[in-house]
């Protein structure tokens, strides 16, 4: 009987650690970065925000949004495995237009099982290592991930040092 209790306690401990490892992110997409606290996503609104690269597209909480240059117009072309989806989660749903954006440029396309927000035909993504509003760490990664301006164009200007930008992590471009 004592061996059964020890076995059950061990099983419960392993299960608890396993479940704790699944948490970490706070909803779909999660953080995926292993450090810091991820910024809260708010897909209810698209607006622009001032950045060192000019006015850029952000969500309702000020979190930076990106485009993937290989996506087709209103089409998510990314061949993305689980690691990639964790690194570059989609902006899901159809947000409303906030300050600085045109409502007629907002639409959706089929994402990974749910509607993915688009702007000017570009599917929108978050970058998991952006932990707070205003971070632009995904800018220019592999020369395929860029922030957008209010017209939906990629801003290819590099973010200045110290602005939360960290685009030297090649190999994560998918």
N, C-alpha and C positions, 0 to 999 in steps of 0.2 A: 504494500500500500504506500509506503514511504517513497519507493521508486516512482510510482505513478504520480504522486504529488510533485516530486522534483521534475519529472518529465513535463507535466502540465505547466509548472511555473516557468520552465525553460522555454516551452512553446509560446506561452503568453508574452514573455520578454522579447523573443524574436519577432513575434507578430507586432508588438508595440513599436519596436524599432523600425520594422518594415513600413508600418503605416505612417510613422513620423517622417520617414524619408520621402513619402509621396506628397506630403503637404507642400511646403515651401513656396508656393507661388501665388495663391489667391485667385483662383479662377482659371479660365482658359488662357493658354499662352504662358502663364507663369512668368517667372523671372528668368530662370535658366542660367543665371550668370554665376551663382555661387558667392556673391558678395554684396554687401549693402542691402538697402531696402528698395524694392522696385517701386517706381512711381505708380500711383493708382491710375488705371485707365478709365477714361470716360468717353465712350463713343457716341454720346448724345449730341455733340456739337463739333463742328469744324470751324476753326478761326485761324487768324494769323497772329504771330507773336514776333516781336523784335528779337533779333539774334545778331551775332557778329557777321553773319553772312547775309543780312538783310531780313526782311519779313519772311517768315517760314510758316508752313502749315502745321497746326497743332490740334490736339483733341481738346475736349472740354476741361481737362485738368492741366493743360499747358504742356502735355507730353508730345514730343516731336514725332512726326510721321515721315515715312520714307517711301520712295518708289524703287522698284527693281527694274533696271533699264531693259532687261530681256522680256518683261511682260508685254503681251500684246494689248492693243487698245481694248479696254473693258474686259480683259481676259487675264486670268492668273495663269501664266505660263510656267511658273516655277515648279520644277520637279523636286519636291521637298520631302526629305525623310523626317523622322521624329525629332532629331537633333536640330535640324534646320527650322522646323516649325517652332521649336522652343526658342531659338535664337532670333527669329524674325516672325513673331506672331502677327496674324492679320488683324486689322481693325474690322470688327464685325458689326453688321447692321448698317442701317442708313441714317447717318447723322443729319442734323439740321444745320443750316448755314448760320454761322456767327459772324462777328466782325471781321471784315477784310476778305471774305470769300463770296463766290457767286453760287447761289442755290442751284442754278441750272447746270453747274459743273459737277454736282454731287449725284452719284448713282451707286449701284451695287453690281457685283458680279458673283458668280459662284466661287466660294472659297473652299476650304477643306470641310465640306459638309454644311456650312452656314454661309449666309450672304456676307460678302466682303465689301466694305466701303471702297468706292473709287472716287477720284477727283480728276476731272478733265481726262477721263479714260484710264487713269493709272490706279491699279489696285494699291491700297494703302497698308503699310506695315509699321509695326513698332520695332525697336531694337532692344533686346533683353538687357543689355548693359547700360541703358539709359535709366538711371535710378531716380531722377527728380526732374521736375518741369525745367525745360531749358537745356537739358543734356542733349548733345548731338554727337555722341560717340560712334554712331553708325555712319556718319558722313564720309563718303568716299571709299568705304571699304571695298577693296578689290576693283575699284573704279566701276562699280555696278549698282551701288546703293547711295542714293542722294536724297536730301531734303527737297521739298517743293516750295515754289513761290505761290503767290495768290492766283496766278494764271494756270497753275498745274505744271509748270516747267521745272525740270531738274536744276537745282543750283549746284554747280560743280566746283564752286569756290571752296577751298579748304577752310575748315574752322580754325581760328587762331589758337595757339597753345594756351592752355588754361581755361578753355571754354567748355570743358567736359568732353572734348573730342579725343578720340583714341582710335584712329583709323589704320593703325599699323598691324592689325591682327589679320593679316592675309590668310587665305584658305577657308574663310567662313562665308564666302560669297554665294555659294550654291548656284 
